[in-house]
Amino acid sequence: MSRERHVPPRTTEALPFEKVDGPARYARTTDKPVQYVTVADAQGTVLGYVWANDEDDAAGWQVRRAGGDEAFNMGALYVSKLRDAKARGAAPTAVLAELIRESDPAGPSHIASGTPQQAPGLQDVKDLAGK
């Protein structure tokens, strides 16, 4: 009786990896002025900011560190909305207007301001979120 172990070929063959495209995304950074909206929870606690810049086709979610886990988790909702908007071909600042229109203060989060705010750059929004 042979003690050699049979190794099925499927366990040793090279796997073909193919690079595929992921979901459409806005650029994650810009060095130009941005518009942003403040996202708050039902109690009015600021969770973070959604920012946008049309010139660089950039937009993103900036979590407010003091918002804790809830703020971090809420970011997934806004990142998803940004990806959906990019897939539709919407301009980044148009997404801010959509978020304001669709905002419901009774929901787990909402846009706290009625109009987008202006910031000289993305770093200013990041600084605001760090406070």
C-alpha positions in Angstrom: 0.0 0.0 0.0 1.4 3.4 -1.0 1.7 6.1 1.6 1.8 8.9 -1.0 -1.0 11.3 -0.6 -3.0 12.2 -3.7 -3.2 16.0 -4.1 -6.1 17.1 -6.4 -4.9 19.4 -9.2 -7.5 22.1 -8.3 -5.7 22.8 -5.1 -2.3 23.4 -6.7 -3.2 25.2 -10.0 -2.5 28.9 -10.4 -5.5 31.0 -9.9 -6.2 33.6 -12.6 -6.8 37.0 -11.0 -8.6 39.6 -13.0 -8.6 43.3 -12.1 -12.2 44.6 -12.2 -13.5 48.1 -11.7 -15.2 49.1 -8.5 -18.0 51.5 -8.0 -17.8 54.9 -9.5 -16.2 57.4 -7.0 -15.5 61.0 -6.8 -12.0 62.1 -6.2 -11.2 61.9 -2.5 -9.2 65.1 -2.3 -8.9 68.6 -3.7 -6.7 71.6 -3.0 -9.4 74.0 -4.1 -12.3 75.6 -2.1 -15.1 73.2 -1.1 -18.7 73.4 -0.1 -19.9 71.3 2.8 -23.0 70.4 4.8 -23.2 69.4 8.4 -24.7 66.1 9.3 -26.2 65.7 12.8 -28.1 63.0 14.7 -31.7 63.4 15.9 -30.5 65.2 19.1 -28.5 67.7 17.0 -25.0 66.3 17.8 -22.7 66.9 14.8 -21.6 63.5 13.3 -19.6 64.8 10.4 -19.6 66.7 7.1 -20.2 65.9 3.5 -18.0 68.1 1.3 -17.8 68.7 -2.5 -15.8 70.5 -5.2 -17.0 70.4 -8.8 -13.7 71.6 -10.4 -11.9 68.5 -9.3 -15.0 66.2 -9.4 -14.3 65.6 -5.7 -16.6 64.8 -2.8 -16.5 62.8 0.5 -17.5 62.2 4.1 -15.5 63.7 6.9 -16.3 62.0 10.2 -16.2 64.2 13.4 -14.0 62.3 15.8 -15.9 63.5 18.8 -19.0 61.8 17.3 -17.7 58.4 18.2 -18.8 55.1 16.6 -22.2 56.4 15.6 -20.5 59.2 13.5 -18.1 56.7 11.9 -20.9 54.3 11.1 -23.2 57.0 9.7 -20.5 57.8 7.2 -21.3 54.6 5.3 -24.7 56.0 4.5 -23.3 59.2 3.0 -20.5 57.4 1.2 -23.1 55.2 -0.4 -25.2 58.2 -1.4 -22.1 59.8 -3.0 -21.3 56.6 -4.9 -24.9 56.4 -6.2 -24.8 60.1 -7.3 -21.4 59.6 -9.1 -22.9 56.6 -10.9 -25.8 58.8 -12.1 -23.3 61.4 -13.3 -24.3 64.1 -10.8 -22.0 67.0 -10.1 -20.5 66.8 -6.6 -22.2 70.1 -5.4 -25.5 68.9 -6.8 -25.3 66.0 -4.4 -25.2 68.5 -1.5 -28.4 70.1 -2.7 -30.0 66.6 -3.0 -28.9 65.7 0.5 -30.5 68.9 1.9 -33.7 68.3 0.0 -34.0 64.7 1.1 -33.0 65.3 4.7 -35.4 64.2 7.4 -34.7 65.6 10.9 -36.7 62.7 12.4 -34.3 60.2 10.9 -31.1 58.8 12.6 -29.2 61.6 10.8 -30.0 64.7 8.8 -28.4 67.7 7.2 -28.3 70.4 9.9 -28.0 73.4 7.6 -30.4 74.6 4.9 -27.6 75.7 2.5 -24.0 74.5 1.9 -21.3 76.3 3.7 -18.1 77.4 2.0 -14.5 76.5 3.1 -11.3 77.7 1.6 -10.1 74.1 1.4 -10.6 70.6 2.4 -8.2 70.9 5.3 -10.6 73.5 6.9 -13.4 70.9 6.9 -11.0 68.3 8.4 -10.0 70.8 11.1 -13.6 71.5 11.8 -14.2 67.8 12.2 -11.3 67.4 14.5 -12.8 69.8 17.0 
